[in-house]
Amino acid sequence: MNPADNSPLWIRGARVIDPSAKRDETKGDVFALDGKFVDQLSSADQAKARIIDGTGLVVARALST
């Protein structure tokens, strides 16, 4: 993966942990656009998103402050 690549990113089906949002999902999706996490991608961005199969992966926000 190229860190300079700002194409939309869609991580599908990962365990998503975000304590600040009280989110702990066993099969959640995470989206990023222009290097930043976003709540959703537009239909156009979804169509061109780089998709990562998150099965067996954990996506977590910083777990300590």
Beta strands, then each sheet from edge to edge (+ up, - down):
strand 1: 9-18
strand 2: 23-33
strand 3: 36-38
strand 4: 50-53
strand 5: 58-60
sheet 1: 3+ 2- 1+ 4+
sheet 2: 3+ 2- 1+ 5+
end
